Amino acid sequence: MLRQFKVIIEKTSDGYVAYPLGLKGIVVGQGDTYEEALSDIKSAIRFHVETFGEEVLELEPPVLEAFVAEMGVNV
């Protein structure tokens, strides 16, 4: 079954880190390039579902849109 996920991919000094939204549990992928991180997160999602079952897909309400914002905070 093909399922669409919204995935956040962050570029860091060590490469790229990716994680999906709307999935129960913690799933992270990484790579030296954007494409490697995207490939790794696909594999990690498959493994997560195979390991914990399809109930990890049953997140309500579903994520309809994702936004990235930057703001300053005095700390």
mmCIF file of the N, C-alpha and C atoms, coordinates in Angstrom:
data_MODEL
# 
_entry.id   MODEL 
# 
loop_
_atom_site.group_PDB 
_atom_site.id 
_atom_site.type_symbol 
_atom_site.label_atom_id 
_atom_site.label_alt_id 
_atom_site.label_comp_id 
_atom_site.label_asym_id 
_atom_site.label_entity_id 
_atom_site.label_seq_id 
_atom_site.pdbx_PDB_ins_code 
_atom_site.Cartn_x 
_atom_site.Cartn_y 
_atom_site.Cartn_z 
_atom_site.occupancy 
_atom_site.B_iso_or_equiv 
_atom_site.pdbx_formal_charge 
_atom_site.auth_seq_id 
_atom_site.auth_comp_id 
_atom_site.auth_asym_id 
_atom_site.auth_atom_id 
_atom_site.pdbx_PDB_model_num 
ATOM 1   N N  . MET A 1 1  ? 0.855  -1.167 0.000  1.00 0.00 ? 1  MET A N  1 
ATOM 2   C CA . MET A 1 1  ? 0.000  0.000  0.000  1.00 0.00 ? 1  MET A CA 1 
ATOM 3   C C  . MET A 1 1  ? 0.905  1.235  0.000  1.00 0.00 ? 1  MET A C  1 
ATOM 4   N N  . LEU A 1 2  ? 0.659  2.123  -0.919 1.00 0.00 ? 2  LEU A N  1 
ATOM 5   C CA . LEU A 1 2  ? 1.408  3.376  -0.990 1.00 0.00 ? 2  LEU A CA 1 
ATOM 6   C C  . LEU A 1 2  ? 0.734  4.400  -0.086 1.00 0.00 ? 2  LEU A C  1 
ATOM 7   N N  . ARG A 1 3  ? 1.506  4.965  0.806  1.00 0.00 ? 3  ARG A N  1 
ATOM 8   C CA . ARG A 1 3  ? 0.989  5.973  1.733  1.00 0.00 ? 3  ARG A CA 1 
ATOM 9   C C  . ARG A 1 3  ? 1.897  7.193  1.672  1.00 0.00 ? 3  ARG A C  1 
ATOM 10  N N  . GLN A 1 4  ? 1.306  8.362  1.658  1.00 0.00 ? 4  GLN A N  1 
ATOM 11  C CA . GLN A 1 4  ? 2.055  9.613  1.595  1.00 0.00 ? 4  GLN A CA 1 
ATOM 12  C C  . GLN A 1 4  ? 2.374  10.109 3.000  1.00 0.00 ? 4  GLN A C  1 
ATOM 13  N N  . PHE A 1 5  ? 3.590  10.598 3.189  1.00 0.00 ? 5  PHE A N  1 
ATOM 14  C CA . PHE A 1 5  ? 4.010  11.179 4.453  1.00 0.00 ? 5  PHE A CA 1 
ATOM 15  C C  . PHE A 1 5  ? 4.612  12.547 4.203  1.00 0.00 ? 5  PHE A C  1 
ATOM 16  N N  . LYS A 1 6  ? 4.388  13.437 5.131  1.00 0.00 ? 6  LYS A N  1 
ATOM 17  C CA . LYS A 1 6  ? 5.099  14.710 5.141  1.00 0.00 ? 6  LYS A CA 1 
ATOM 18  C C  . LYS A 1 6  ? 6.368  14.468 5.945  1.00 0.00 ? 6  LYS A C  1 
ATOM 19  N N  . VAL A 1 7  ? 7.513  14.829 5.376  1.00 0.00 ? 7  VAL A N  1 
ATOM 20  C CA . VAL A 1 7  ? 8.802  14.549 5.992  1.00 0.00 ? 7  VAL A CA 1 
ATOM 21  C C  . VAL A 1 7  ? 9.569  15.853 6.165  1.00 0.00 ? 7  VAL A C  1 
ATOM 22  N N  . ILE A 1 8  ? 10.102 16.061 7.348  1.00 0.00 ? 8  ILE A N  1 
ATOM 23  C CA . ILE A 1 8  ? 10.975 17.200 7.622  1.00 0.00 ? 8  ILE A CA 1 
ATOM 24  C C  . ILE A 1 8  ? 12.405 16.731 7.387  1.00 0.00 ? 8  ILE A C  1 
ATOM 25  N N  . ILE A 1 9  ? 13.167 17.495 6.615  1.00 0.00 ? 9  ILE A N  1 
ATOM 26  C CA . ILE A 1 9  ? 14.571 17.184 6.392  1.00 0.00 ? 9  ILE A CA 1 
ATOM 27  C C  . ILE A 1 9  ? 15.381 18.401 6.807  1.00 0.00 ? 9  ILE A C  1 
ATOM 28  N N  . GLU A 1 10 ? 16.283 18.194 7.753  1.00 0.00 ? 10 GLU A N  1 
ATOM 29  C CA . GLU A 1 10 ? 17.113 19.271 8.280  1.00 0.00 ? 10 GLU A CA 1 
ATOM 30  C C  . GLU A 1 10 ? 18.550 19.100 7.797  1.00 0.00 ? 10 GLU A C  1 
ATOM 31  N N  . LYS A 1 11 ? 19.147 20.180 7.355  1.00 0.00 ? 11 LYS A N  1 
ATOM 32  C CA . LYS A 1 11 ? 20.560 20.160 6.988  1.00 0.00 ? 11 LYS A CA 1 
ATOM 33  C C  . LYS A 1 11 ? 21.361 20.623 8.198  1.00 0.00 ? 11 LYS A C  1 
ATOM 34  N N  . THR A 1 12 ? 22.325 19.823 8.615  1.00 0.00 ? 12 THR A N  1 
ATOM 35  C CA . THR A 1 12 ? 23.186 20.167 9.741  1.00 0.00 ? 12 THR A CA 1 
ATOM 36  C C  . THR A 1 12 ? 24.639 20.139 9.272  1.00 0.00 ? 12 THR A C  1 
ATOM 37  N N  . SER A 1 13 ? 25.546 20.483 10.143 1.00 0.00 ? 13 SER A N  1 
ATOM 38  C CA . SER A 1 13 ? 26.963 20.451 9.779  1.00 0.00 ? 13 SER A CA 1 
ATOM 39  C C  . SER A 1 13 ? 27.457 19.029 9.541  1.00 0.00 ? 13 SER A C  1 
ATOM 40  N N  . ASP A 1 14 ? 26.714 18.026 10.055 1.00 0.00 ? 14 ASP A N  1 
ATOM 41  C CA . ASP A 1 14 ? 27.094 16.623 9.886  1.00 0.00 ? 14 ASP A CA 1 
ATOM 42  C C  . ASP A 1 14 ? 26.381 15.928 8.734  1.00 0.00 ? 14 ASP A C  1 
ATOM 43  N N  . GLY A 1 15 ? 25.493 16.613 8.032  1.00 0.00 ? 15 GLY A N  1 
ATOM 44  C CA . GLY A 1 15 ? 24.732 15.996 6.947  1.00 0.00 ? 15 GLY A CA 1 
ATOM 45  C C  . GLY A 1 15 ? 23.268 16.362 7.057  1.00 0.00 ? 15 GLY A C  1 
ATOM 46  N N  . TYR A 1 16 ? 22.404 15.415 6.766  1.00 0.00 ? 16 TYR A N  1 
ATOM 47  C CA . TYR A 1 16 ? 20.965 15.647 6.747  1.00 0.00 ? 16 TYR A CA 1 
ATOM 48  C C  . TYR A 1 16 ? 20.269 14.668 7.684  1.00 0.00 ? 16 TYR A C  1 
ATOM 49  N N  . VAL A 1 17 ? 19.238 15.156 8.361  1.00 0.00 ? 17 VAL A N  1 
ATOM 50  C CA . VAL A 1 17 ? 18.417 14.347 9.256  1.00 0.00 ? 17 VAL A CA 1 
ATOM 51  C C  . VAL A 1 17 ? 16.971 14.493 8.795  1.00 0.00 ? 17 VAL A C  1 
ATOM 52  N N  . ALA A 1 18 ? 16.244 13.378 8.749  1.00 0.00 ? 18 ALA A N  1 
ATOM 53  C CA . ALA A 1 18 ? 14.864 13.395 8.275  1.00 0.00 ? 18 ALA A CA 1 
ATOM 54  C C  . ALA A 1 18 ? 13.959 12.686 9.276  1.00 0.00 ? 18 ALA A C  1 
ATOM 55  N N  . TYR A 1 19 ? 12.740 13.209 9.416  1.00 0.00 ? 19 TYR A N  1 
ATOM 56  C CA . TYR A 1 19 ? 11.748 12.532 10.241 1.00 0.00 ? 19 TYR A CA 1 
ATOM 57  C C  . TYR A 1 19 ? 10.361 12.824 9.698  1.00 0.00 ? 19 TYR A C  1 
ATOM 58  N N  . PRO A 1 20 ? 9.474  11.818 9.749  1.00 0.00 ? 20 PRO A N  1 
ATOM 59  C CA . PRO A 1 20 ? 8.123  11.983 9.221  1.00 0.00 ? 20 PRO A CA 1 
ATOM 60  C C  . PRO A 1 20 ? 7.185  12.594 10.258 1.00 0.00 ? 20 PRO A C  1 
ATOM 61  N N  . LEU A 1 21 ? 6.169  13.252 9.783  1.00 0.00 ? 21 LEU A N  1 
ATOM 62  C CA . LEU A 1 21 ? 5.090  13.764 10.630 1.00 0.00 ? 21 LEU A CA 1 
ATOM 63  C C  . LEU A 1 21 ? 3.907  12.810 10.520 1.00 0.00 ? 21 LEU A C  1 
ATOM 64  N N  . GLY A 1 22 ? 3.122  12.726 11.591 1.00 0.00 ? 22 GLY A N  1 
ATOM 65  C CA . GLY A 1 22 ? 1.898  11.942 11.534 1.00 0.00 ? 22 GLY A CA 1 
ATOM 66  C C  . GLY A 1 22 ? 2.100  10.447 11.661 1.00 0.00 ? 22 GLY A C  1 
ATOM 67  N N  . LEU A 1 23 ? 3.141  10.039 12.381 1.00 0.00 ? 23 LEU A N  1 
ATOM 68  C CA . LEU A 1 23 ? 3.415  8.621  12.578 1.00 0.00 ? 23 LEU A CA 1 
ATOM 69  C C  . LEU A 1 23 ? 3.658  8.413  14.071 1.00 0.00 ? 23 LEU A C  1 
ATOM 70  N N  . LYS A 1 24 ? 3.003  7.440  14.675 1.00 0.00 ? 24 LYS A N  1 
ATOM 71  C CA . LYS A 1 24 ? 3.195  7.178  16.100 1.00 0.00 ? 24 LYS A CA 1 
ATOM 72  C C  . LYS A 1 24 ? 4.586  6.591  16.323 1.00 0.00 ? 24 LYS A C  1 
ATOM 73  N N  . GLY A 1 25 ? 5.284  7.117  17.308 1.00 0.00 ? 25 GLY A N  1 
ATOM 74  C CA . GLY A 1 25 ? 6.623  6.641  17.609 1.00 0.00 ? 25 GLY A CA 1 
ATOM 75  C C  . GLY A 1 25 ? 7.678  7.559  17.020 1.00 0.00 ? 25 GLY A C  1 
ATOM 76  N N  . ILE A 1 26 ? 8.919  7.223  17.290 1.00 0.00 ? 26 ILE A N  1 
ATOM 77  C CA . ILE A 1 26 ? 10.033 8.039  16.814 1.00 0.00 ? 26 ILE A CA 1 
ATOM 78  C C  . ILE A 1 26 ? 10.715 7.326  15.658 1.00 0.00 ? 26 ILE A C  1 
ATOM 79  N N  . VAL A 1 27 ? 10.800 7.995  14.528 1.00 0.00 ? 27 VAL A N  1 
ATOM 80  C CA . VAL A 1 27 ? 11.434 7.448  13.342 1.00 0.00 ? 27 VAL A CA 1 
ATOM 81  C C  . VAL A 1 27 ? 12.357 8.523  12.782 1.00 0.00 ? 27 VAL A C  1 
ATOM 82  N N  . VAL A 1 28 ? 13.626 8.182  12.592 1.00 0.00 ? 28 VAL A N  1 
ATOM 83  C CA . VAL A 1 28 ? 14.602 9.153  12.100 1.00 0.00 ? 28 VAL A CA 1 
ATOM 84  C C  . VAL A 1 28 ? 15.446 8.505  11.016 1.00 0.00 ? 28 VAL A C  1 
ATOM 85  N N  . GLY A 1 29 ? 15.747 9.287  9.980  1.00 0.00 ? 29 GLY A N  1 
ATOM 86  C CA . GLY A 1 29 ? 16.668 8.853  8.942  1.00 0.00 ? 29 GLY A CA 1 
ATOM 87  C C  . GLY A 1 29 ? 17.776 9.878  8.825  1.00 0.00 ? 29 GLY A C  1 
ATOM 88  N N  . GLN A 1 30 ? 18.899 9.477  8.230  1.00 0.00 ? 30 GLN A N  1 
ATOM 89  C CA . GLN A 1 30 ? 19.993 10.420 8.062  1.00 0.00 ? 30 GLN A CA 1 
ATOM 90  C C  . GLN A 1 30 ? 20.791 10.064 6.825  1.00 0.00 ? 30 GLN A C  1 
ATOM 91  N N  . GLY A 1 31 ? 21.618 11.009 6.397  1.00 0.00 ? 31 GLY A N  1 
ATOM 92  C CA . GLY A 1 31 ? 22.485 10.766 5.258  1.00 0.00 ? 31 GLY A CA 1 
ATOM 93  C C  . GLY A 1 31 ? 23.408 11.934 5.015  1.00 0.00 ? 31 GLY A C  1 
ATOM 94  N N  . ASP A 1 32 ? 24.401 11.720 4.184  1.00 0.00 ? 32 ASP A N  1 
ATOM 95  C CA . ASP A 1 32 ? 25.332 12.784 3.824  1.00 0.00 ? 32 ASP A CA 1 
ATOM 96  C C  . ASP A 1 32 ? 24.710 13.768 2.839  1.00 0.00 ? 32 ASP A C  1 
ATOM 97  N N  . THR A 1 33 ? 23.669 13.315 2.121  1.00 0.00 ? 33 THR A N  1 
ATOM 98  C CA . THR A 1 33 ? 22.973 14.176 1.160  1.00 0.00 ? 33 THR A CA 1 
ATOM 99  C C  . THR A 1 33 ? 21.475 14.152 1.455  1.00 0.00 ? 33 THR A C  1 
ATOM 100 N N  . TYR A 1 34 ? 20.769 15.098 0.866  1.00 0.00 ? 34 TYR A N  1 
ATOM 101 C CA . TYR A 1 34 ? 19.312 15.165 0.981  1.00 0.00 ? 34 TYR A CA 1 
ATOM 102 C C  . TYR A 1 34 ? 18.698 13.847 0.503  1.00 0.00 ? 34 TYR A C  1 
ATOM 103 N N  . GLU A 1 35 ? 19.159 13.365 -0.638 1.00 0.00 ? 35 GLU A N  1 
ATOM 104 C CA . GLU A 1 35 ? 18.610 12.144 -1.228 1.00 0.00 ? 35 GLU A CA 1 
ATOM 105 C C  . GLU A 1 35 ? 18.865 10.926 -0.344 1.00 0.00 ? 35 GLU A C  1 
ATOM 106 N N  . GLU A 1 36 ? 20.064 10.854 0.268  1.00 0.00 ? 36 GLU A N  1 
ATOM 107 C CA . GLU A 1 36 ? 20.373 9.743  1.164  1.00 0.00 ? 36 GLU A CA 1 
ATOM 108 C C  . GLU A 1 36 ? 19.468 9.772  2.397  1.00 0.00 ? 36 GLU A C  1 
ATOM 109 N N  . ALA A 1 37 ? 19.234 10.950 2.946  1.00 0.00 ? 37 ALA A N  1 
ATOM 110 C CA . ALA A 1 37 ? 18.352 11.066 4.112  1.00 0.00 ? 37 ALA A CA 1 
ATOM 111 C C  . ALA A 1 37 ? 16.928 10.667 3.742  1.00 0.00 ? 37 ALA A C  1 
ATOM 112 N N  . LEU A 1 38 ? 16.461 11.068 2.572  1.00 0.00 ? 38 LEU A N  1 
ATOM 113 C CA . LEU A 1 38 ? 15.117 10.714 2.123  1.00 0.00 ? 38 LEU A CA 1 
ATOM 114 C C  . LEU A 1 38 ? 14.995 9.203  1.922  1.00 0.00 ? 38 LEU A C  1 
ATOM 115 N N  . SER A 1 39 ? 16.006 8.598  1.333  1.00 0.00 ? 39 SER A N  1 
ATOM 116 C CA . SER A 1 39 ? 16.007 7.145  1.144  1.00 0.00 ? 39 SER A CA 1 
ATOM 117 C C  . SER A 1 39 ? 16.034 6.424  2.488  1.00 0.00 ? 39 SER A C  1 
ATOM 118 N N  . ASP A 1 40 ? 16.832 6.925  3.417  1.00 0.00 ? 40 ASP A N  1 
ATOM 119 C CA . ASP A 1 40 ? 16.948 6.299  4.728  1.00 0.00 ? 40 ASP A CA 1 
ATOM 120 C C  . ASP A 1 40 ? 15.642 6.395  5.511  1.00 0.00 ? 40 ASP A C  1 
ATOM 121 N N  . ILE A 1 41 ? 14.945 7.521  5.411  1.00 0.00 ? 41 ILE A N  1 
ATOM 122 C CA . ILE A 1 41 ? 13.691 7.653  6.151  1.00 0.00 ? 41 ILE A CA 1 
ATOM 123 C C  . ILE A 1 41 ? 12.613 6.744  5.556  1.00 0.00 ? 41 ILE A C  1 
ATOM 124 N N  . LYS A 1 42 ? 12.631 6.527  4.247  1.00 0.00 ? 42 LYS A N  1 
ATOM 125 C CA . LYS A 1 42 ? 11.686 5.576  3.643  1.00 0.00 ? 42 LYS A CA 1 
ATOM 126 C C  . LYS A 1 42 ? 11.899 4.183  4.222  1.00 0.00 ? 42 LYS A C  1 
ATOM 127 N N  . SER A 1 43 ? 13.157 3.789  4.299  1.00 0.00 ? 43 SER A N  1 
ATOM 128 C CA . SER A 1 43 ? 13.490 2.485  4.864  1.00 0.00 ? 43 SER A CA 1 
ATOM 129 C C  . SER A 1 43 ? 13.107 2.416  6.335  1.00 0.00 ? 43 SER A C  1 
ATOM 130 N N  . ALA A 1 44 ? 13.357 3.488  7.089  1.00 0.00 ? 44 ALA A N  1 
ATOM 131 C CA . ALA A 1 44 ? 13.033 3.521  8.512  1.00 0.00 ? 44 ALA A CA 1 
ATOM 132 C C  . ALA A 1 44 ? 11.522 3.441  8.745  1.00 0.00 ? 44 ALA A C  1 
ATOM 133 N N  . ILE A 1 45 ? 10.732 4.098  7.904  1.00 0.00 ? 45 ILE A N  1 
ATOM 134 C CA . ILE A 1 45 ? 9.268  4.036  8.028  1.00 0.00 ? 45 ILE A CA 1 
ATOM 135 C C  . ILE A 1 45 ? 8.791  2.609  7.784  1.00 0.00 ? 45 ILE A C  1 
ATOM 136 N N  . ARG A 1 46 ? 9.295  1.966  6.725  1.00 0.00 ? 46 ARG A N  1 
ATOM 137 C CA . ARG A 1 46 ? 8.911  0.578  6.440  1.00 0.00 ? 46 ARG A CA 1 
ATOM 138 C C  . ARG A 1 46 ? 9.242  -0.328 7.634  1.00 0.00 ? 46 ARG A C  1 
ATOM 139 N N  . PHE A 1 47 ? 10.454 -0.188 8.175  1.00 0.00 ? 47 PHE A N  1 
ATOM 140 C CA . PHE A 1 47 ? 10.872 -0.989 9.315  1.00 0.00 ? 47 PHE A CA 1 
ATOM 141 C C  . PHE A 1 47 ? 9.974  -0.736 10.520 1.00 0.00 ? 47 PHE A C  1 
ATOM 142 N N  . HIS A 1 48 ? 9.643  0.515  10.769 1.00 0.00 ? 48 HIS A N  1 
ATOM 143 C CA . HIS A 1 48 ? 8.800  0.887  11.917 1.00 0.00 ? 48 HIS A CA 1 
ATOM 144 C C  . HIS A 1 48 ? 7.423  0.229  11.805 1.00 0.00 ? 48 HIS A C  1 
ATOM 145 N N  . VAL A 1 49 ? 6.829  0.280  10.628 1.00 0.00 ? 49 VAL A N  1 
ATOM 146 C CA . VAL A 1 49 ? 5.500  -0.321 10.426 1.00 0.00 ? 49 VAL A CA 1 
ATOM 147 C C  . VAL A 1 49 ? 5.580  -1.837 10.531 1.00 0.00 ? 49 VAL A C  1 
ATOM 148 N N  . GLU A 1 50 ? 6.624  -2.449 9.942  1.00 0.00 ? 50 GLU A N  1 
ATOM 149 C CA . GLU A 1 50 ? 6.785  -3.906 10.028 1.00 0.00 ? 50 GLU A CA 1 
ATOM 150 C C  . GLU A 1 50 ? 6.989  -4.354 11.473 1.00 0.00 ? 50 GLU A C  1 
ATOM 151 N N  . THR A 1 51 ? 7.703  -3.547 12.262 1.00 0.00 ? 51 THR A N  1 
ATOM 152 C CA . THR A 1 51 ? 8.026  -3.912 13.639 1.00 0.00 ? 51 THR A CA 1 
ATOM 153 C C  . THR A 1 51 ? 6.848  -3.703 14.593 1.00 0.00 ? 51 THR A C  1 
ATOM 154 N N  . PHE A 1 52 ? 6.164  -2.562 14.471 1.00 0.00 ? 52 PHE A N  1 
ATOM 155 C CA . PHE A 1 52 ? 5.127  -2.201 15.437 1.00 0.00 ? 52 PHE A CA 1 
ATOM 156 C C  . PHE A 1 52 ? 3.700  -2.342 14.915 1.00 0.00 ? 52 PHE A C  1 
ATOM 157 N N  . GLY A 1 53 ? 3.534  -2.661 13.651 1.00 0.00 ? 53 GLY A N  1 
ATOM 158 C CA . GLY A 1 53 ? 2.207  -2.877 13.087 1.00 0.00 ? 53 GLY A CA 1 
ATOM 159 C C  . GLY A 1 53 ? 1.597  -1.617 12.494 1.00 0.00 ? 53 GLY A C  1 
ATOM 160 N N  . GLU A 1 54 ? 0.546  -1.819 11.751 1.00 0.00 ? 54 GLU A N  1 
ATOM 161 C CA . GLU A 1 54 ? -0.091 -0.713 11.039 1.00 0.00 ? 54 GLU A CA 1 
ATOM 162 C C  . GLU A 1 54 ? -0.793 0.283  11.953 1.00 0.00 ? 54 GLU A C  1 
ATOM 163 N N  . GLU A 1 55 ? -0.951 -0.045 13.236 1.00 0.00 ? 55 GLU A N  1 
ATOM 164 C CA . GLU A 1 55 ? -1.580 0.913  14.149 1.00 0.00 ? 55 GLU A CA 1 
ATOM 165 C C  . GLU A 1 55 ? -0.729 2.167  14.310 1.00 0.00 ? 55 GLU A C  1 
ATOM 166 N N  . VAL A 1 56 ? 0.564  2.115  13.992 1.00 0.00 ? 56 VAL A N  1 
ATOM 167 C CA . VAL A 1 56 ? 1.390  3.333  14.065 1.00 0.00 ? 56 VAL A CA 1 
ATOM 168 C C  . VAL A 1 56 ? 0.988  4.345  13.001 1.00 0.00 ? 56 VAL A C  1 
ATOM 169 N N  . LEU A 1 57 ? 0.210  3.901  12.021 1.00 0.00 ? 57 LEU A N  1 
ATOM 170 C CA . LEU A 1 57 ? -0.269 4.778  10.948 1.00 0.00 ? 57 LEU A CA 1 
ATOM 171 C C  . LEU A 1 57 ? -1.573 5.469  11.306 1.00 0.00 ? 57 LEU A C  1 
ATOM 172 N N  . GLU A 1 58 ? -2.215 5.039  12.377 1.00 0.00 ? 58 GLU A N  1 
ATOM 173 C CA . GLU A 1 58 ? -3.551 5.514  12.721 1.00 0.00 ? 58 GLU A CA 1 
ATOM 174 C C  . GLU A 1 58 ? -3.509 6.730  13.631 1.00 0.00 ? 58 GLU A C  1 
ATOM 175 N N  . LEU A 1 59 ? -2.902 7.793  13.185 1.00 0.00 ? 59 LEU A N  1 
ATOM 176 C CA . LEU A 1 59 ? -2.816 9.017  13.966 1.00 0.00 ? 59 LEU A CA 1 
ATOM 177 C C  . LEU A 1 59 ? -3.981 9.930  13.592 1.00 0.00 ? 59 LEU A C  1 
ATOM 178 N N  . GLU A 1 60 ? -4.719 10.330 14.566 1.00 0.00 ? 60 GLU A N  1 
ATOM 179 C CA . GLU A 1 60 ? -5.857 11.227 14.340 1.00 0.00 ? 60 GLU A CA 1 
ATOM 180 C C  . GLU A 1 60 ? -5.676 12.487 15.155 1.00 0.00 ? 60 GLU A C  1 
ATOM 181 N N  . PRO A 1 61 ? -5.970 13.634 14.653 1.00 0.00 ? 61 PRO A N  1 
ATOM 182 C CA . PRO A 1 61 ? -6.295 13.903 13.256 1.00 0.00 ? 61 PRO A CA 1 
ATOM 183 C C  . PRO A 1 61 ? -5.029 13.854 12.397 1.00 0.00 ? 61 PRO A C  1 
ATOM 184 N N  . PRO A 1 62 ? -5.188 13.592 11.102 1.00 0.00 ? 62 PRO A N  1 
ATOM 185 C CA . PRO A 1 62 ? -4.022 13.517 10.220 1.00 0.00 ? 62 PRO A CA 1 
ATOM 186 C C  . PRO A 1 62 ? -3.374 14.892 10.042 1.00 0.00 ? 62 PRO A C  1 
ATOM 187 N N  . VAL A 1 63 ? -2.097 14.899 9.712  1.00 0.00 ? 63 VAL A N  1 
ATOM 188 C CA . VAL A 1 63 ? -1.383 16.146 9.431  1.00 0.00 ? 63 VAL A CA 1 
ATOM 189 C C  . VAL A 1 63 ? -1.794 16.598 8.029  1.00 0.00 ? 63 VAL A C  1 
ATOM 190 N N  . LEU A 1 64 ? -2.449 17.742 7.939  1.00 0.00 ? 64 LEU A N  1 
ATOM 191 C CA . LEU A 1 64 ? -2.910 18.247 6.647  1.00 0.00 ? 64 LEU A CA 1 
ATOM 192 C C  . LEU A 1 64 ? -1.854 19.095 5.949  1.00 0.00 ? 64 LEU A C  1 
ATOM 193 N N  . GLU A 1 65 ? -1.157 19.912 6.724  1.00 0.00 ? 65 GLU A N  1 
ATOM 194 C CA . GLU A 1 65 ? -0.105 20.765 6.181  1.00 0.00 ? 65 GLU A CA 1 
ATOM 195 C C  . GLU A 1 65 ? 1.007  20.862 7.209  1.00 0.00 ? 65 GLU A C  1 
ATOM 196 N N  . ALA A 1 66 ? 2.189  21.181 6.737  1.00 0.00 ? 66 ALA A N  1 
ATOM 197 C CA . ALA A 1 66 ? 3.323  21.384 7.642  1.00 0.00 ? 66 ALA A CA 1 
ATOM 198 C C  . ALA A 1 66 ? 3.984  22.705 7.262  1.00 0.00 ? 66 ALA A C  1 
ATOM 199 N N  . PHE A 1 67 ? 4.404  23.440 8.255  1.00 0.00 ? 67 PHE A N  1 
ATOM 200 C CA . PHE A 1 67 ? 5.034  24.739 8.049  1.00 0.00 ? 67 PHE A CA 1 
ATOM 201 C C  . PHE A 1 67 ? 6.355  24.785 8.797  1.00 0.00 ? 67 PHE A C  1 
ATOM 202 N N  . VAL A 1 68 ? 7.291  25.525 8.274  1.00 0.00 ? 68 VAL A N  1 
ATOM 203 C CA . VAL A 1 68 ? 8.545  25.781 8.978  1.00 0.00 ? 68 VAL A CA 1 
ATOM 204 C C  . VAL A 1 68 ? 8.609  27.289 9.209  1.00 0.00 ? 68 VAL A C  1 
ATOM 205 N N  . ALA A 1 69 ? 8.823  27.679 10.450 1.00 0.00 ? 69 ALA A N  1 
ATOM 206 C CA . ALA A 1 69 ? 8.893  29.090 10.793 1.00 0.00 ? 69 ALA A CA 1 
ATOM 207 C C  . ALA A 1 69 ? 10.170 29.327 11.592 1.00 0.00 ? 69 ALA A C  1 
ATOM 208 N N  . GLU A 1 70 ? 10.674 30.534 11.489 1.00 0.00 ? 70 GLU A N  1 
ATOM 209 C CA . GLU A 1 70 ? 11.849 30.920 12.276 1.00 0.00 ? 70 GLU A CA 1 
ATOM 210 C C  . GLU A 1 70 ? 11.499 32.151 13.066 1.00 0.00 ? 70 GLU A C  1 
ATOM 211 N N  . MET A 1 71 ? 11.889 32.150 14.350 1.00 0.00 ? 71 MET A N  1 
ATOM 212 C CA . MET A 1 71 ? 11.573 33.271 15.197 1.00 0.00 ? 71 MET A CA 1 
ATOM 213 C C  . MET A 1 71 ? 12.633 33.395 16.286 1.00 0.00 ? 71 MET A C  1 
ATOM 214 N N  . GLY A 1 72 ? 12.763 34.581 16.833 1.00 0.00 ? 72 GLY A N  1 
ATOM 215 C CA . GLY A 1 72 ? 13.695 34.812 17.921 1.00 0.00 ? 72 GLY A CA 1 
ATOM 216 C C  . GLY A 1 72 ? 12.992 34.706 19.253 1.00 0.00 ? 72 GLY A C  1 
ATOM 217 N N  . VAL A 1 73 ? 13.698 34.169 20.256 1.00 0.00 ? 73 VAL A N  1 
ATOM 218 C CA . VAL A 1 73 ? 13.161 34.042 21.597 1.00 0.00 ? 73 VAL A CA 1 
ATOM 219 C C  . VAL A 1 73 ? 14.257 34.443 22.575 1.00 0.00 ? 73 VAL A C  1 
ATOM 220 N N  . ASN A 1 74 ? 13.949 35.370 23.486 1.00 0.00 ? 74 ASN A N  1 
ATOM 221 C CA . ASN A 1 74 ? 14.902 35.722 24.535 1.00 0.00 ? 74 ASN A CA 1 
ATOM 222 C C  . ASN A 1 74 ? 14.972 34.607 25.548 1.00 0.00 ? 74 ASN A C  1 
ATOM 223 N N  . VAL A 1 75 ? 16.175 34.064 25.729 1.00 0.00 ? 75 VAL A N  1 
ATOM 224 C CA . VAL A 1 75 ? 16.350 32.981 26.718 1.00 0.00 ? 75 VAL A CA 1 
ATOM 225 C C  . VAL A 1 75 ? 17.474 33.308 27.670 1.00 0.00 ? 75 VAL A C  1 
# 
